[in-house]
Each structure stands twice: as C-alpha cells, then as structure tokens.
Amino acid sequence: MANNQYKNKVMYGGNVLIDLTSDTVDAAHLASGYTAHSASGAPVTGSLSFVTYYTSSSTPTSGQGSNGDIWLVTS
C-alpha cells in the first residue's frame, strides 16, 4: 500500500463519515485563493482566475473595471 501523508477517508464505528477518494478538484479548476482537498487528501489552493466582460455604448473611464477585464463598446 502506498504511503500517503494525507488522510482521504474518515471512518467511525464501521461507517464512512468523510470520503475524498472520488473528488476531482485541482488547482486549475478552483478559484484563486480558495482551498480544498484532492482525492488523496492533499491540500489544494486554487489558481483559476476570472475575467470580467463589460458591455456599454461608451468607453470606460479610468476608474472602471480592473486590469485584465474586457470592455466591449456596442453601438
């Protein structure tokens, strides 16, 4: 049996209380800054970032949005 420093299943009195063995979370699919645990029980810190899309009939002012956002000017 492989040596796993993390725990991925908790049993009490013959009953499974927590079972992470079929979890599919990974850093690329978890929002940046959030933490979870992989199927092995190892901690995972998210790296997924989001871009916000804005639509408007005018161009944005310097105080709108943040770096990496997309602004679509519609007519």
N, CA, C and O atoms as a Tripos MOL2 file, in Angstrom:
@<TRIPOS>MOLECULE
protein
  300   299    75     0     0
PROTEIN
NO_CHARGES

@<TRIPOS>ATOM
      1 N           0.8420   -1.1740    0.0000 N.3       1 MET1
      2 CA          0.0000    0.0000    0.0000 C.3       1 MET1
      3 C           0.8930    1.2460    0.0000 C.2       1 MET1
      4 O           1.8940    1.2990    0.7150 O.2       1 MET1
      5 N           0.5250    2.2430   -0.8050 N.am      2 ALA2
      6 CA          1.3070    3.4750   -0.9060 C.3       2 ALA2
      7 C           1.2270    4.2600    0.4030 C.2       2 ALA2
      8 O           0.1960    4.2610    1.0760 O.2       2 ALA2
      9 N           2.3220    4.9210    0.7500 N.am      3 ASN3
     10 CA          2.3720    5.7420    1.9540 C.3       3 ASN3
     11 C           1.8070    7.1210    1.6200 C.2       3 ASN3
     12 O           2.4060    7.8590    0.8380 O.2       3 ASN3
     13 N           0.6850    7.4700    2.1930 N.am      4 ASN4
     14 CA          0.0240    8.7480    1.9530 C.3       4 ASN4
     15 C           0.0620    9.5460    3.2490 C.2       4 ASN4
     16 O          -0.5360    9.1470    4.2490 O.2       4 ASN4
     17 N           0.7750   10.6860    3.2290 N.am      5 GLN5
     18 CA          0.8720   11.5010    4.4460 C.3       5 GLN5
     19 C          -0.4420   12.2160    4.7560 C.2       5 GLN5
     20 O          -0.6180   12.7390    5.8570 O.2       5 GLN5
     21 N          -1.3650   12.2420    3.7930 N.am      6 TYR6
     22 CA         -2.6580   12.8840    3.9850 C.3       6 TYR6
     23 C          -3.7310   11.8240    4.2040 C.2       6 TYR6
     24 O          -3.5590   10.6650    3.8260 O.2       6 TYR6
     25 N          -4.8060   12.2200    4.7980 N.am      7 LYS7
     26 CA         -5.9360   11.3090    5.0260 C.3       7 LYS7
     27 C          -7.0610   11.6850    4.0640 C.2       7 LYS7
     28 O          -7.4180   12.8580    3.9480 O.2       7 LYS7
     29 N          -7.6170   10.6910    3.3770 N.am      8 ASN8
     30 CA         -8.6840   10.9620    2.4300 C.3       8 ASN8
     31 C          -9.9810   10.2210    2.7550 C.2       8 ASN8
     32 O         -10.9510   10.2930    2.0000 O.2       8 ASN8
     33 N          -9.9880    9.5120    3.8770 N.am      9 LYS9
     34 CA        -11.2040    8.8140    4.2850 C.3       9 LYS9
     35 C         -11.2370    8.7590    5.8050 C.2       9 LYS9
     36 O         -10.2390    8.4270    6.4450 O.2       9 LYS9
     37 N         -12.3930    9.0870    6.3780 N.am     10 VAL10
     38 CA        -12.5670    9.0280    7.8270 C.3      10 VAL10
     39 C         -13.7000    8.0480    8.1080 C.2      10 VAL10
     40 O         -14.8130    8.1870    7.6010 O.2      10 VAL10
     41 N         -13.3780    7.0460    8.9390 N.am     11 MET11
     42 CA        -14.3760    6.0420    9.3120 C.3      11 MET11
     43 C         -14.5340    6.0450   10.8280 C.2      11 MET11
     44 O         -13.5790    6.2870   11.5660 O.2      11 MET11
     45 N         -15.7490    5.7740   11.2750 N.am     12 TYR12
     46 CA        -16.0260    5.6820   12.7070 C.3      12 TYR12
     47 C         -17.0750    4.5980   12.8980 C.2      12 TYR12
     48 O         -18.1470    4.6410   12.2940 O.2      12 TYR12
     49 N         -16.7560    3.6370   13.7360 N.am     13 GLY13
     50 CA        -17.6980    2.5610   14.0190 C.3      13 GLY13
     51 C         -18.1070    1.7880   12.7730 C.2      13 GLY13
     52 O         -19.2400    1.3170   12.6790 O.2      13 GLY13
     53 N         -17.1990    1.6540   11.8220 N.am     14 GLY14
     54 CA        -17.5070    0.9290   10.5950 C.3      14 GLY14
     55 C         -18.2610    1.7410    9.5560 C.2      14 GLY14
     56 O         -18.5700    1.2360    8.4770 O.2      14 GLY14
     57 N         -18.5590    2.9960    9.8730 N.am     15 ASN15
     58 CA        -19.2640    3.8750    8.9290 C.3      15 ASN15
     59 C         -18.3020    4.8940    8.3420 C.2      15 ASN15
     60 O         -17.4720    5.4570    9.0550 O.2      15 ASN15
     61 N         -18.4140    5.1280    7.0450 N.am     16 VAL16
     62 CA        -17.5990    6.1550    6.3900 C.3      16 VAL16
     63 C         -18.2470    7.5080    6.6630 C.2      16 VAL16
     64 O         -19.3990    7.7380    6.2980 O.2      16 VAL16
     65 N         -17.4940    8.4040    7.3110 N.am     17 LEU17
     66 CA        -18.0030    9.7410    7.6090 C.3      17 LEU17
     67 C         -17.6010   10.7440    6.5310 C.2      17 LEU17
     68 O         -18.3930   11.6050    6.1460 O.2      17 LEU17
     69 N         -16.3630   10.6250    6.0490 N.am     18 ILE18
     70 CA        -15.8360   11.5070    5.0030 C.3      18 ILE18
     71 C         -15.0480   10.6490    4.0350 C.2      18 ILE18
     72 O         -14.2370    9.8210    4.4500 O.2      18 ILE18
     73 N         -15.2840   10.8440    2.7410 N.am     19 ASP19
     74 CA        -14.5590   10.0910    1.7210 C.3      19 ASP19
     75 C         -14.2240   11.0110    0.5530 C.2      19 ASP19
     76 O         -15.1140   11.4130   -0.1960 O.2      19 ASP19
     77 N         -12.9470   11.3450    0.3950 N.am     20 LEU20
     78 CA        -12.4930   12.2350   -0.6680 C.3      20 LEU20
     79 C         -11.9700   11.4800   -1.8880 C.2      20 LEU20
     80 O         -11.5590   12.1070   -2.8630 O.2      20 LEU20
     81 N         -11.9780   10.1600   -1.8540 N.am     21 THR21
     82 CA        -11.2830    9.3700   -2.8690 C.3      21 THR21
     83 C         -11.8000    9.5680   -4.2900 C.2      21 THR21
     84 O         -11.0700    9.2870   -5.2400 O.2      21 THR21
     85 N         -13.0180   10.0370   -4.4700 N.am     22 SER22
     86 CA        -13.5180   10.2610   -5.8280 C.3      22 SER22
     87 C         -13.6160   11.7430   -6.1800 C.2      22 SER22
     88 O         -14.1620   12.0900   -7.2270 O.2      22 SER22
     89 N         -13.0950   12.6210   -5.3230 N.am     23 ASP23
     90 CA        -13.1160   14.0550   -5.6070 C.3      23 ASP23
     91 C         -12.2080   14.3780   -6.7920 C.2      23 ASP23
     92 O         -11.1890   13.7180   -6.9930 O.2      23 ASP23
     93 N         -12.5720   15.3810   -7.5680 N.am     24 THR24
     94 CA        -11.8180   15.7250   -8.7760 C.3      24 THR24
     95 C         -11.2510   17.1350   -8.7630 C.2      24 THR24
     96 O         -10.8140   17.6250   -9.8040 O.2      24 THR24
     97 N         -11.2470   17.7940   -7.6290 N.am     25 VAL25
     98 CA        -10.7490   19.1740   -7.5650 C.3      25 VAL25
     99 C          -9.2450   19.2200   -7.8440 C.2      25 VAL25
    100 O          -8.4860   18.3490   -7.4180 O.2      25 VAL25
    101 N          -8.8380   20.2670   -8.5760 N.am     26 ASP26
    102 CA         -7.4130   20.5610   -8.7580 C.3      26 ASP26
    103 C          -7.2520   22.0720   -8.8120 C.2      26 ASP26
    104 O          -8.2330   22.7990   -8.9700 O.2      26 ASP26
    105 N          -6.0190   22.5460   -8.6790 N.am     27 ALA27
    106 CA         -5.7580   23.9790   -8.5760 C.3      27 ALA27
    107 C          -6.2810   24.7560   -9.7840 C.2      27 ALA27
    108 O          -6.7690   25.8760   -9.6330 O.2      27 ALA27
    109 N          -6.1830   24.1780  -10.9660 N.am     28 ALA28
    110 CA         -6.5870   24.8700  -12.1920 C.3      28 ALA28
    111 C          -8.0950   25.0660  -12.2980 C.2      28 ALA28
    112 O          -8.5480   25.9040  -13.0780 O.2      28 ALA28
    113 N          -8.8850   24.3100  -11.5320 N.am     29 HIS29
    114 CA        -10.3380   24.4010  -11.6090 C.3      29 HIS29
    115 C         -10.9730   24.9480  -10.3360 C.2      29 HIS29
    116 O         -12.1950   24.9210  -10.1860 O.2      29 HIS29
    117 N         -10.1510   25.4410   -9.4260 N.am     30 LEU30
    118 CA        -10.6170   26.0170   -8.1690 C.3      30 LEU30
    119 C         -10.2490   27.4960   -8.1660 C.2      30 LEU30
    120 O          -9.1130   27.8500   -8.4810 O.2      30 LEU30
    121 N         -11.1860   28.3550   -7.8170 N.am     31 ALA31
    122 CA        -10.9510   29.8030   -7.8400 C.3      31 ALA31
    123 C          -9.7270   30.1850   -7.0210 C.2      31 ALA31
    124 O          -9.4830   29.6450   -5.9420 O.2      31 ALA31
    125 N          -8.9760   31.1160   -7.5510 N.am     32 SER32
    126 CA         -7.7450   31.5810   -6.9190 C.3      32 SER32
    127 C          -7.9850   32.0090   -5.4790 C.2      32 SER32
    128 O          -8.9130   32.7650   -5.1910 O.2      32 SER32
    129 N          -7.1430   31.5200   -4.5820 N.am     33 GLY33
    130 CA         -7.2260   31.8870   -3.1810 C.3      33 GLY33
    131 C          -8.0850   30.9560   -2.3320 C.2      33 GLY33
    132 O          -8.0120   31.0090   -1.1050 O.2      33 GLY33
    133 N          -8.8890   30.1120   -2.9500 N.am     34 TYR34
    134 CA         -9.7180   29.1700   -2.2040 C.3      34 TYR34
    135 C          -8.9480   27.8690   -1.9930 C.2      34 TYR34
    136 O          -8.0910   27.5100   -2.8000 O.2      34 TYR34
    137 N          -9.2540   27.1770   -0.9190 N.am     35 THR35
    138 CA         -8.5720   25.9190   -0.6400 C.3      35 THR35
    139 C          -9.5820   24.7780   -0.5180 C.2      35 THR35
    140 O         -10.7260   24.9650   -0.1040 O.2      35 THR35
    141 N          -9.1150   23.6040   -0.8920 N.am     36 ALA36
    142 CA         -9.9140   22.3780   -0.8080 C.3      36 ALA36
    143 C          -8.9310   21.2350   -0.6300 C.2      36 ALA36
    144 O          -7.7590   21.4660   -0.3320 O.2      36 ALA36
    145 N          -9.3910   20.0130   -0.8060 N.am     37 HIS37
    146 CA         -8.5210   18.8440   -0.6940 C.3      37 HIS37
    147 C          -8.7450   17.9290   -1.8860 C.2      37 HIS37
    148 O          -9.8780   17.7120   -2.3140 O.2      37 HIS37
    149 N          -7.6590   17.4000   -2.4140 N.am     38 SER38
    150 CA         -7.7330   16.4870   -3.5480 C.3      38 SER38
    151 C          -8.1950   15.1110   -3.0850 C.2      38 SER38
    152 O          -8.4000   14.8870   -1.8920 O.2      38 SER38
    153 N          -8.3560   14.1930   -4.0310 N.am     39 ALA39
    154 CA         -8.7850   12.8350   -3.7070 C.3      39 ALA39
    155 C          -7.8020   12.1340   -2.7770 C.2      39 ALA39
    156 O          -8.1830   11.2220   -2.0430 O.2      39 ALA39
    157 N          -6.5400   12.5540   -2.8060 N.am     40 SER40
    158 CA         -5.5390   11.9490   -1.9220 C.3      40 SER40
    159 C          -5.5980   12.5180   -0.5110 C.2      40 SER40
    160 O          -5.0010   11.9690    0.4140 O.2      40 SER40
    161 N          -6.3290   13.6340   -0.3520 N.am     41 GLY41
    162 CA         -6.3890   14.3200    0.9320 C.3      41 GLY41
    163 C          -5.4250   15.4900    1.0200 C.2      41 GLY41
    164 O          -5.4290   16.2290    2.0050 O.2      41 GLY41
    165 N          -4.5950   15.6640   -0.0130 N.am     42 ALA42
    166 CA         -3.6250   16.7630   -0.0260 C.3      42 ALA42
    167 C          -4.3380   18.0950   -0.2100 C.2      42 ALA42
    168 O          -5.3060   18.1790   -0.9660 O.2      42 ALA42
    169 N          -3.8700   19.1410    0.4770 N.am     43 PRO43
    170 CA         -4.4870   20.4520    0.2900 C.3      43 PRO43
    171 C          -4.2370   20.9820   -1.1160 C.2      43 PRO43
    172 O          -3.1680   20.7660   -1.6870 O.2      43 PRO43
    173 N          -5.2270   21.6760   -1.6700 N.am     44 VAL44
    174 CA         -5.1430   22.2850   -2.9930 C.3      44 VAL44
    175 C          -5.5140   23.7490   -2.8400 C.2      44 VAL44
    176 O          -6.5460   24.0620   -2.2470 O.2      44 VAL44
    177 N          -4.6970   24.6490   -3.3600 N.am     45 THR45
    178 CA         -5.0160   26.0710   -3.3760 C.3      45 THR45
    179 C          -5.3070   26.4620   -4.8160 C.2      45 THR45
    180 O          -4.4900   26.2270   -5.7070 O.2      45 THR45
    181 N          -6.4540   27.0510   -5.0370 N.am     46 GLY46
    182 CA         -6.8990   27.3810   -6.3820 C.3      46 GLY46
    183 C          -6.0220   28.3920   -7.0910 C.2      46 GLY46
    184 O          -5.4220   29.2660   -6.4640 O.2      46 GLY46
    185 N          -5.9550   28.2610   -8.4170 N.am     47 SER47
    186 CA         -5.2030   29.1920   -9.2440 C.3      47 SER47
    187 C          -6.0420   29.7410  -10.3890 C.2      47 SER47
    188 O          -5.5330   30.4920  -11.2210 O.2      47 SER47
    189 N          -7.3170   29.3780  -10.4460 N.am     48 LEU48
    190 CA         -8.1990   29.8100  -11.5220 C.3      48 LEU48
    191 C          -8.5840   31.2680  -11.3230 C.2      48 LEU48
    192 O          -9.0780   31.6460  -10.2610 O.2      48 LEU48
    193 N          -8.3550   32.0870  -12.3490 N.am     49 SER49
    194 CA         -8.7680   33.4830  -12.2620 C.3      49 SER49
    195 C          -9.8280   33.7530  -13.3220 C.2      49 SER49
    196 O          -9.9150   33.0460  -14.3260 O.2      49 SER49
    197 N         -10.6080   34.7570  -13.0910 N.am     50 PHE50
    198 CA        -11.7140   35.0870  -13.9650 C.3      50 PHE50
    199 C         -11.4970   36.4480  -14.5990 C.2      50 PHE50
    200 O         -10.8670   37.3250  -14.0080 O.2      50 PHE50
    201 N         -12.0150   36.6190  -15.7900 N.am     51 VAL51
    202 CA        -12.0040   37.9030  -16.4750 C.3      51 VAL51
    203 C         -13.4410   38.3770  -16.5430 C.2      51 VAL51
    204 O         -14.3490   37.5970  -16.8300 O.2      51 VAL51
    205 N         -13.6440   39.6560  -16.2770 N.am     52 THR52
    206 CA        -14.9830   40.2240  -16.3610 C.3      52 THR52
    207 C         -15.1570   40.8910  -17.7100 C.2      52 THR52
    208 O         -14.2960   41.6560  -18.1460 O.2      52 THR52
    209 N         -16.2670   40.6050  -18.3720 N.am     53 TYR53
    210 CA        -16.5990   41.2290  -19.6430 C.3      53 TYR53
    211 C         -17.6630   42.2880  -19.3960 C.2      53 TYR53
    212 O         -18.7000   42.0100  -18.7930 O.2      53 TYR53
    213 N         -17.4010   43.4950  -19.8630 N.am     54 TYR54
    214 CA        -18.3610   44.5780  -19.7370 C.3      54 TYR54
    215 C         -18.8480   44.9580  -21.1240 C.2      54 TYR54
    216 O         -18.0910   44.8730  -22.0910 O.2      54 TYR54
    217 N         -20.0910   45.3730  -21.2330 N.am     55 THR55
    218 CA        -20.6020   45.9360  -22.4790 C.3      55 THR55
    219 C         -21.2480   47.2700  -22.1620 C.2      55 THR55
    220 O         -21.9230   47.4260  -21.1450 O.2      55 THR55
    221 N         -21.0320   48.2230  -23.0450 N.am     56 SER56
    222 CA        -21.5750   49.5580  -22.8490 C.3      56 SER56
    223 C         -21.5890   50.2690  -24.1920 C.2      56 SER56
    224 O         -20.9040   49.8540  -25.1260 O.2      56 SER56
    225 N         -22.3580   51.3250  -24.2890 N.am     57 SER57
    226 CA        -22.3730   52.1240  -25.5130 C.3      57 SER57
    227 C         -21.3090   53.2160  -25.4730 C.2      57 SER57
    228 O         -21.1660   53.9810  -26.4270 O.2      57 SER57
    229 N         -20.5610   53.2930  -24.3700 N.am     58 SER58
    230 CA        -19.4890   54.2920  -24.2690 C.3      58 SER58
    231 C         -18.2150   53.6360  -23.7560 C.2      58 SER58
    232 O         -18.2580   52.5390  -23.1980 O.2      58 SER58
    233 N         -17.1010   54.2930  -23.9400 N.am     59 THR59
    234 CA        -15.8300   53.7610  -23.4620 C.3      59 THR59
    235 C         -15.7360   53.9240  -21.9490 C.2      59 THR59
    236 O         -16.3380   54.8390  -21.3880 O.2      59 THR59
    237 N         -14.9920   53.0520  -21.2840 N.am     60 PRO60
    238 CA        -14.9040   53.1260  -19.8200 C.3      60 PRO60
    239 C         -14.0600   54.3100  -19.3540 C.2      60 PRO60
    240 O         -13.1840   54.7870  -20.0760 O.2      60 PRO60
    241 N         -14.3350   54.7680  -18.1550 N.am     61 THR61
    242 CA        -13.4830   55.7790  -17.5420 C.3      61 THR61
    243 C         -12.3270   55.0620  -16.8440 C.2      61 THR61
    244 O         -12.3600   53.8400  -16.6920 O.2      61 THR61
    245 N         -11.3270   55.7940  -16.4280 N.am     62 SER62
    246 CA        -10.1400   55.1830  -15.8220 C.3      62 SER62
    247 C         -10.4400   54.4400  -14.5290 C.2      62 SER62
    248 O          -9.6550   53.5780  -14.1330 O.2      62 SER62
    249 N         -11.5420   54.7400  -13.8600 N.am     63 GLY63
    250 CA        -11.8660   54.0860  -12.5970 C.3      63 GLY63
    251 C         -12.7410   52.8470  -12.7330 C.2      63 GLY63
    252 O         -13.1150   52.2440  -11.7270 O.2      63 GLY63
    253 N         -13.0710   52.4600  -13.9550 N.am     64 GLN64
    254 CA        -13.9670   51.3180  -14.1510 C.3      64 GLN64
    255 C         -13.1870   50.0570  -14.4840 C.2      64 GLN64
    256 O         -12.1870   50.1070  -15.1990 O.2      64 GLN64
    257 N         -13.6410   48.9430  -13.9700 N.am     65 GLY65
    258 CA        -13.0050   47.6620  -14.2560 C.3      65 GLY65
    259 C         -11.6530   47.5290  -13.5770 C.2      65 GLY65
    260 O         -11.2500   48.3850  -12.7900 O.2      65 GLY65
    261 N         -10.9560   46.4380  -13.8930 N.am     66 SER66
    262 CA         -9.6100   46.2300  -13.3620 C.3      66 SER66
    263 C          -8.7530   45.5970  -14.4440 C.2      66 SER66
    264 O          -9.2690   45.1400  -15.4640 O.2      66 SER66
    265 N          -7.4590   45.5700  -14.2260 N.am     67 ASN67
    266 CA         -6.5150   45.0580  -15.2100 C.3      67 ASN67
    267 C          -6.8960   43.6440  -15.6330 C.2      67 ASN67
    268 O          -7.1070   42.7760  -14.7860 O.2      67 ASN67
    269 N          -6.9850   43.4110  -16.9380 N.am     68 GLY68
    270 CA         -7.3530   42.0990  -17.4550 C.3      68 GLY68
    271 C          -8.8090   41.9930  -17.8540 C.2      68 GLY68
    272 O          -9.1880   41.0550  -18.5550 O.2      68 GLY68
    273 N          -9.6400   42.9410  -17.4200 N.am     69 ASP69
    274 CA        -11.0510   42.9300  -17.8130 C.3      69 ASP69
    275 C         -11.1900   43.3110  -19.2840 C.2      69 ASP69
    276 O         -10.3110   43.9580  -19.8530 O.2      69 ASP69
    277 N         -12.2780   42.9130  -19.8770 N.am     70 ILE70
    278 CA        -12.5520   43.2220  -21.2780 C.3      70 ILE70
    279 C         -13.7830   44.1090  -21.3540 C.2      70 ILE70
    280 O         -14.8090   43.8150  -20.7400 O.2      70 ILE70
    281 N         -13.6770   45.1950  -22.1070 N.am     71 TRP71
    282 CA        -14.7710   46.1460  -22.2490 C.3      71 TRP71
    283 C         -15.1640   46.1610  -23.7140 C.2      71 TRP71
    284 O         -14.3450   46.4870  -24.5740 O.2      71 TRP71
    285 N         -16.4130   45.8110  -24.0080 N.am     72 LEU72
    286 CA        -16.9210   45.8090  -25.3760 C.3      72 LEU72
    287 C         -17.8350   47.0060  -25.5520 C.2      72 LEU72
    288 O         -18.8380   47.1440  -24.8510 O.2      72 LEU72
    289 N         -17.4790   47.8770  -26.4980 N.am     73 VAL73
    290 CA        -18.3090   49.0450  -26.7730 C.3      73 VAL73
    291 C         -19.2970   48.6520  -27.8660 C.2      73 VAL73
    292 O         -18.9110   48.2480  -28.9630 O.2      73 VAL73
    293 N         -20.5690   48.7790  -27.5420 N.am     74 THR74
    294 CA        -21.6310   48.4440  -28.5050 C.3      74 THR74
    295 C         -22.2130   49.7030  -29.0740 C.2      74 THR74
    296 O         -22.1710   50.7570  -28.4380 O.2      74 THR74
    297 N         -22.7510   49.6090  -30.2510 N.am     75 SER75
    298 CA        -23.3400   50.8130  -30.8540 C.3      75 SER75
    299 C         -24.8410   50.8200  -30.7340 C.2      75 SER75
    300 O         -25.4920   51.7600  -31.1890 O.2      75 SER75
@<TRIPOS>BOND
     1     1     2 1
     2     2     3 1
     3     3     4 2
     4     3     5 am
     5     5     6 1
     6     6     7 1
     7     7     8 2
     8     7     9 am
     9     9    10 1
    10    10    11 1
    11    11    12 2
    12    11    13 am
    13    13    14 1
    14    14    15 1
    15    15    16 2
    16    15    17 am
    17    17    18 1
    18    18    19 1
    19    19    20 2
    20    19    21 am
    21    21    22 1
    22    22    23 1
    23    23    24 2
    24    23    25 am
    25    25    26 1
    26    26    27 1
    27    27    28 2
    28    27    29 am
    29    29    30 1
    30    30    31 1
    31    31    32 2
    32    31    33 am
    33    33    34 1
    34    34    35 1
    35    35    36 2
    36    35    37 am
    37    37    38 1
    38    38    39 1
    39    39    40 2
    40    39    41 am
    41    41    42 1
    42    42    43 1
    43    43    44 2
    44    43    45 am
    45    45    46 1
    46    46    47 1
    47    47    48 2
    48    47    49 am
    49    49    50 1
    50    50    51 1
    51    51    52 2
    52    51    53 am
    53    53    54 1
    54    54    55 1
    55    55    56 2
    56    55    57 am
    57    57    58 1
    58    58    59 1
    59    59    60 2
    60    59    61 am
    61    61    62 1
    62    62    63 1
    63    63    64 2
    64    63    65 am
    65    65    66 1
    66    66    67 1
    67    67    68 2
    68    67    69 am
    69    69    70 1
    70    70    71 1
    71    71    72 2
    72    71    73 am
    73    73    74 1
    74    74    75 1
    75    75    76 2
    76    75    77 am
    77    77    78 1
    78    78    79 1
    79    79    80 2
    80    79    81 am
    81    81    82 1
    82    82    83 1
    83    83    84 2
    84    83    85 am
    85    85    86 1
    86    86    87 1
    87    87    88 2
    88    87    89 am
    89    89    90 1
    90    90    91 1
    91    91    92 2
    92    91    93 am
    93    93    94 1
    94    94    95 1
    95    95    96 2
    96    95    97 am
    97    97    98 1
    98    98    99 1
    99    99   100 2
   100    99   101 am
   101   101   102 1
   102   102   103 1
   103   103   104 2
   104   103   105 am
   105   105   106 1
   106   106   107 1
   107   107   108 2
   108   107   109 am
   109   109   110 1
   110   110   111 1
   111   111   112 2
   112   111   113 am
   113   113   114 1
   114   114   115 1
   115   115   116 2
   116   115   117 am
   117   117   118 1
   118   118   119 1
   119   119   120 2
   120   119   121 am
   121   121   122 1
   122   122   123 1
   123   123   124 2
   124   123   125 am
   125   125   126 1
   126   126   127 1
   127   127   128 2
   128   127   129 am
   129   129   130 1
   130   130   131 1
   131   131   132 2
   132   131   133 am
   133   133   134 1
   134   134   135 1
   135   135   136 2
   136   135   137 am
   137   137   138 1
   138   138   139 1
   139   139   140 2
   140   139   141 am
   141   141   142 1
   142   142   143 1
   143   143   144 2
   144   143   145 am
   145   145   146 1
   146   146   147 1
   147   147   148 2
   148   147   149 am
   149   149   150 1
   150   150   151 1
   151   151   152 2
   152   151   153 am
   153   153   154 1
   154   154   155 1
   155   155   156 2
   156   155   157 am
   157   157   158 1
   158   158   159 1
   159   159   160 2
   160   159   161 am
   161   161   162 1
   162   162   163 1
   163   163   164 2
   164   163   165 am
   165   165   166 1
   166   166   167 1
   167   167   168 2
   168   167   169 am
   169   169   170 1
   170   170   171 1
   171   171   172 2
   172   171   173 am
   173   173   174 1
   174   174   175 1
   175   175   176 2
   176   175   177 am
   177   177   178 1
   178   178   179 1
   179   179   180 2
   180   179   181 am
   181   181   182 1
   182   182   183 1
   183   183   184 2
   184   183   185 am
   185   185   186 1
   186   186   187 1
   187   187   188 2
   188   187   189 am
   189   189   190 1
   190   190   191 1
   191   191   192 2
   192   191   193 am
   193   193   194 1
   194   194   195 1
   195   195   196 2
   196   195   197 am
   197   197   198 1
   198   198   199 1
   199   199   200 2
   200   199   201 am
   201   201   202 1
   202   202   203 1
   203   203   204 2
   204   203   205 am
   205   205   206 1
   206   206   207 1
   207   207   208 2
   208   207   209 am
   209   209   210 1
   210   210   211 1
   211   211   212 2
   212   211   213 am
   213   213   214 1
   214   214   215 1
   215   215   216 2
   216   215   217 am
   217   217   218 1
   218   218   219 1
   219   219   220 2
   220   219   221 am
   221   221   222 1
   222   222   223 1
   223   223   224 2
   224   223   225 am
   225   225   226 1
   226   226   227 1
   227   227   228 2
   228   227   229 am
   229   229   230 1
   230   230   231 1
   231   231   232 2
   232   231   233 am
   233   233   234 1
   234   234   235 1
   235   235   236 2
   236   235   237 am
   237   237   238 1
   238   238   239 1
   239   239   240 2
   240   239   241 am
   241   241   242 1
   242   242   243 1
   243   243   244 2
   244   243   245 am
   245   245   246 1
   246   246   247 1
   247   247   248 2
   248   247   249 am
   249   249   250 1
   250   250   251 1
   251   251   252 2
   252   251   253 am
   253   253   254 1
   254   254   255 1
   255   255   256 2
   256   255   257 am
   257   257   258 1
   258   258   259 1
   259   259   260 2
   260   259   261 am
   261   261   262 1
   262   262   263 1
   263   263   264 2
   264   263   265 am
   265   265   266 1
   266   266   267 1
   267   267   268 2
   268   267   269 am
   269   269   270 1
   270   270   271 1
   271   271   272 2
   272   271   273 am
   273   273   274 1
   274   274   275 1
   275   275   276 2
   276   275   277 am
   277   277   278 1
   278   278   279 1
   279   279   280 2
   280   279   281 am
   281   281   282 1
   282   282   283 1
   283   283   284 2
   284   283   285 am
   285   285   286 1
   286   286   287 1
   287   287   288 2
   288   287   289 am
   289   289   290 1
   290   290   291 1
   291   291   292 2
   292   291   293 am
   293   293   294 1
   294   294   295 1
   295   295   296 2
   296   295   297 am
   297   297   298 1
   298   298   299 1
   299   299   300 2
@<TRIPOS>SUBSTRUCTURE
     1 MET1         2 RESIDUE 1 A MET
     2 ALA2         6 RESIDUE 1 A ALA
     3 ASN3        10 RESIDUE 1 A ASN
     4 ASN4        14 RESIDUE 1 A ASN
     5 GLN5        18 RESIDUE 1 A GLN
     6 TYR6        22 RESIDUE 1 A TYR
     7 LYS7        26 RESIDUE 1 A LYS
     8 ASN8        30 RESIDUE 1 A ASN
     9 LYS9        34 RESIDUE 1 A LYS
    10 VAL10       38 RESIDUE 1 A VAL
    11 MET11       42 RESIDUE 1 A MET
    12 TYR12       46 RESIDUE 1 A TYR
    13 GLY13       50 RESIDUE 1 A GLY
    14 GLY14       54 RESIDUE 1 A GLY
    15 ASN15       58 RESIDUE 1 A ASN
    16 VAL16       62 RESIDUE 1 A VAL
    17 LEU17       66 RESIDUE 1 A LEU
    18 ILE18       70 RESIDUE 1 A ILE
    19 ASP19       74 RESIDUE 1 A ASP
    20 LEU20       78 RESIDUE 1 A LEU
    21 THR21       82 RESIDUE 1 A THR
    22 SER22       86 RESIDUE 1 A SER
    23 ASP23       90 RESIDUE 1 A ASP
    24 THR24       94 RESIDUE 1 A THR
    25 VAL25       98 RESIDUE 1 A VAL
    26 ASP26      102 RESIDUE 1 A ASP
    27 ALA27      106 RESIDUE 1 A ALA
    28 ALA28      110 RESIDUE 1 A ALA
    29 HIS29      114 RESIDUE 1 A HIS
    30 LEU30      118 RESIDUE 1 A LEU
    31 ALA31      122 RESIDUE 1 A ALA
    32 SER32      126 RESIDUE 1 A SER
    33 GLY33      130 RESIDUE 1 A GLY
    34 TYR34      134 RESIDUE 1 A TYR
    35 THR35      138 RESIDUE 1 A THR
    36 ALA36      142 RESIDUE 1 A ALA
    37 HIS37      146 RESIDUE 1 A HIS
    38 SER38      150 RESIDUE 1 A SER
    39 ALA39      154 RESIDUE 1 A ALA
    40 SER40      158 RESIDUE 1 A SER
    41 GLY41      162 RESIDUE 1 A GLY
    42 ALA42      166 RESIDUE 1 A ALA
    43 PRO43      170 RESIDUE 1 A PRO
    44 VAL44      174 RESIDUE 1 A VAL
    45 THR45      178 RESIDUE 1 A THR
    46 GLY46      182 RESIDUE 1 A GLY
    47 SER47      186 RESIDUE 1 A SER
    48 LEU48      190 RESIDUE 1 A LEU
    49 SER49      194 RESIDUE 1 A SER
    50 PHE50      198 RESIDUE 1 A PHE
    51 VAL51      202 RESIDUE 1 A VAL
    52 THR52      206 RESIDUE 1 A THR
    53 TYR53      210 RESIDUE 1 A TYR
    54 TYR54      214 RESIDUE 1 A TYR
    55 THR55      218 RESIDUE 1 A THR
    56 SER56      222 RESIDUE 1 A SER
    57 SER57      226 RESIDUE 1 A SER
    58 SER58      230 RESIDUE 1 A SER
    59 THR59      234 RESIDUE 1 A THR
    60 PRO60      238 RESIDUE 1 A PRO
    61 THR61      242 RESIDUE 1 A THR
    62 SER62      246 RESIDUE 1 A SER
    63 GLY63      250 RESIDUE 1 A GLY
    64 GLN64      254 RESIDUE 1 A GLN
    65 GLY65      258 RESIDUE 1 A GLY
    66 SER66      262 RESIDUE 1 A SER
    67 ASN67      266 RESIDUE 1 A ASN
    68 GLY68      270 RESIDUE 1 A GLY
    69 ASP69      274 RESIDUE 1 A ASP
    70 ILE70      278 RESIDUE 1 A ILE
    71 TRP71      282 RESIDUE 1 A TRP
    72 LEU72      286 RESIDUE 1 A LEU
    73 VAL73      290 RESIDUE 1 A VAL
    74 THR74      294 RESIDUE 1 A THR
    75 SER75      298 RESIDUE 1 A SER
